[in-house]
């Protein structure tokens, strides 16, 4: 791994503390992430022509952006109740976000974008590895690291996953880039008002077991990360094939692509044909819950499981797997999300870190996020990457591509599985449909 030299570290506060947003309660979608790690993502840029004042400019623009996003300058706070339950909320106290300036003096852009596998060097460009979201009571809810390369700049954010989901994460990133370009106000101001659901009273109380809080993070071991880029034309062909196999037009591009990877990964893990396989989807709630606007700031995601026996998954074709995904997504309506929230309040369940089952995949991110539109004033990013917190065997991350309409799919797998995929004639043929 390349050597990283840390130059400075400081806390950046909002320029003006908002009196309108002092406290924000956490919803079940926020609370269920308390025991897992921070969201980490960053963007690689060509180096600006005048880099001398860059760090000061980014710090100043970050401070101004935090004026609009007071939760990210705050800390988590707790209320201990007599019944041994705990409530969590965001205290918008302007304690500040962490800003780290570093340099990787021997790393070029080509060292990061040309290798087949994502180099481990990238992990060093992120802060707050191994920190659980529940530690946001004392740790910053946002940590930025700006790393200067020989010919580039890497800007990363690590954000508390009990405060933001992917949509809110990139909403903040988009807003920061707007302010950096000279905007005085945001094109899409965040909305912090929590959804009002019958019988749900804030702050929500949850029981916490100390042994869960004190558990160390699971270390995933030796994994390889590779990004597959799909051009718009290829996506159209894969989607058309999946729909034709099922005599429908309802299967989406994303559903077809996820099915392609679900099939290939399970085939190359040599699963028993009778073993159940699963893919866990992340369904966006903003598009399905009427009272949540697109600018809602917080978690608004719901997990859903799709399962097929390995034999059926592999033998019945791309369309069959895609149709199963389509039906699960279609059957998740507003009433399902409201019922989930009501159930969760009575039976809180927190996600835990740990090894993924060999018969399961986990999906993340979305091709809808505006990732490559983040221009800080010297041009669009040329690549995006995630930090070490996003590494687990079986993680499939979907993002928009550099060109409009393209999609990037990043897989994190054991070396044995990913090498088998690279030699899998069926998978290679599907990539070239």
Secondary structure as the mmCIF struct_conf table of DSSP 4:
data_model
#
loop_
_struct_conf.conf_type_id
_struct_conf.id
_struct_conf.beg_label_comp_id
_struct_conf.beg_label_asym_id
_struct_conf.beg_label_seq_id
_struct_conf.end_label_comp_id
_struct_conf.end_label_asym_id
_struct_conf.end_label_seq_id
STRN STRN1 UNK A 5 UNK A 12
BEND BEND1 UNK A 15 UNK A 16
BEND BEND2 UNK A 19 UNK A 20
BEND BEND3 UNK A 22 UNK A 22
STRN STRN2 UNK A 23 UNK A 25
HELX_LH_PP_P HELX_LH_PP_P1 UNK A 26 UNK A 27
HELX_RH_AL_P HELX_RH_AL_P1 UNK A 28 UNK A 31
TURN_TY1_P TURN_TY1_P1 UNK A 32 UNK A 35
BEND BEND4 UNK A 36 UNK A 36
STRN STRN3 UNK A 37 UNK A 37
STRN STRN4 UNK A 39 UNK A 46
HELX_LH_PP_P HELX_LH_PP_P2 UNK A 47 UNK A 48
BEND BEND5 UNK A 49 UNK A 49
TURN_TY1_P TURN_TY1_P2 UNK A 52 UNK A 53
HELX_RH_AL_P HELX_RH_AL_P2 UNK A 54 UNK A 68
HELX_RH_3T_P HELX_RH_3T_P1 UNK A 70 UNK A 73
BEND BEND6 UNK A 74 UNK A 74
STRN STRN5 UNK A 75 UNK A 80
TURN_TY1_P TURN_TY1_P3 UNK A 82 UNK A 83
BEND BEND7 UNK A 84 UNK A 84
STRN STRN6 UNK A 85 UNK A 91
STRN STRN7 UNK A 97 UNK A 103
TURN_TY1_P TURN_TY1_P4 UNK A 105 UNK A 106
HELX_RH_AL_P HELX_RH_AL_P3 UNK A 109 UNK A 113
BEND BEND8 UNK A 114 UNK A 116
STRN STRN8 UNK A 117 UNK A 117
HELX_LH_PP_P HELX_LH_PP_P3 UNK A 118 UNK A 119
HELX_RH_3T_P HELX_RH_3T_P2 UNK A 120 UNK A 125
BEND BEND9 UNK A 127 UNK A 127
TURN_TY1_P TURN_TY1_P5 UNK A 129 UNK A 130
STRN STRN9 UNK A 132 UNK A 132
HELX_RH_3T_P HELX_RH_3T_P3 UNK A 133 UNK A 137
TURN_TY1_P TURN_TY1_P6 UNK A 138 UNK A 138
BEND BEND10 UNK A 139 UNK A 139
BEND BEND11 UNK A 141 UNK A 141
STRN STRN10 UNK A 142 UNK A 148
BEND BEND12 UNK A 150 UNK A 151
STRN STRN11 UNK A 152 UNK A 159
TURN_TY1_P TURN_TY1_P7 UNK A 161 UNK A 163
HELX_RH_AL_P HELX_RH_AL_P4 UNK A 166 UNK A 180
TURN_TY1_P TURN_TY1_P8 UNK A 181 UNK A 182
BEND BEND13 UNK A 184 UNK A 185
BEND BEND14 UNK A 187 UNK A 188
STRN STRN12 UNK A 191 UNK A 191
HELX_LH_PP_P HELX_LH_PP_P4 UNK A 193 UNK A 195
TURN_TY1_P TURN_TY1_P9 UNK A 198 UNK A 199
BEND BEND15 UNK A 202 UNK A 203
HELX_LH_PP_P HELX_LH_PP_P5 UNK A 204 UNK A 205
STRN STRN13 UNK A 206 UNK A 207
HELX_RH_AL_P HELX_RH_AL_P5 UNK A 210 UNK A 214
HELX_LH_PP_P HELX_LH_PP_P6 UNK A 215 UNK A 219
BEND BEND16 UNK A 222 UNK A 222
STRN STRN14 UNK A 224 UNK A 230
HELX_RH_AL_P HELX_RH_AL_P6 UNK A 232 UNK A 246
TURN_TY1_P TURN_TY1_P10 UNK A 247 UNK A 247
BEND BEND17 UNK A 249 UNK A 249
HELX_RH_AL_P HELX_RH_AL_P7 UNK A 253 UNK A 268
TURN_TY1_P TURN_TY1_P11 UNK A 269 UNK A 270
TURN_TY1_P TURN_TY1_P12 UNK A 273 UNK A 274
BEND BEND18 UNK A 275 UNK A 275
STRN STRN15 UNK A 276 UNK A 284
BEND BEND19 UNK A 285 UNK A 285
TURN_TY1_P TURN_TY1_P13 UNK A 286 UNK A 288
TURN_TY1_P TURN_TY1_P14 UNK A 290 UNK A 291
TURN_TY1_P TURN_TY1_P15 UNK A 294 UNK A 295
STRN STRN16 UNK A 296 UNK A 296
BEND BEND20 UNK A 298 UNK A 298
STRN STRN17 UNK A 301 UNK A 309
HELX_RH_AL_P HELX_RH_AL_P8 UNK A 310 UNK A 315
BEND BEND21 UNK A 316 UNK A 316
HELX_RH_AL_P HELX_RH_AL_P9 UNK A 317 UNK A 330
TURN_TY1_P TURN_TY1_P16 UNK A 331 UNK A 331
HELX_RH_AL_P HELX_RH_AL_P10 UNK A 334 UNK A 346
BEND BEND22 UNK A 347 UNK A 347
HELX_LH_PP_P HELX_LH_PP_P7 UNK A 355 UNK A 357
TURN_TY1_P TURN_TY1_P17 UNK A 358 UNK A 359
STRN STRN18 UNK A 360 UNK A 364
TURN_TY1_P TURN_TY1_P18 UNK A 367 UNK A 368
BEND BEND23 UNK A 369 UNK A 369
TURN_TY1_P TURN_TY1_P19 UNK A 372 UNK A 373
BEND BEND24 UNK A 377 UNK A 378
BEND BEND25 UNK A 382 UNK A 382
STRN STRN19 UNK A 383 UNK A 386
HELX_RH_3T_P HELX_RH_3T_P4 UNK A 388 UNK A 390
TURN_TY1_P TURN_TY1_P20 UNK A 393 UNK A 394
STRN STRN20 UNK A 395 UNK A 400
BEND BEND26 UNK A 402 UNK A 403
TURN_TY1_P TURN_TY1_P21 UNK A 404 UNK A 405
STRN STRN21 UNK A 407 UNK A 413
HELX_RH_AL_P HELX_RH_AL_P11 UNK A 415 UNK A 422
TURN_TY1_P TURN_TY1_P22 UNK A 423 UNK A 423
HELX_RH_AL_P HELX_RH_AL_P12 UNK A 425 UNK A 431
TURN_TY1_P TURN_TY1_P23 UNK A 432 UNK A 432
#
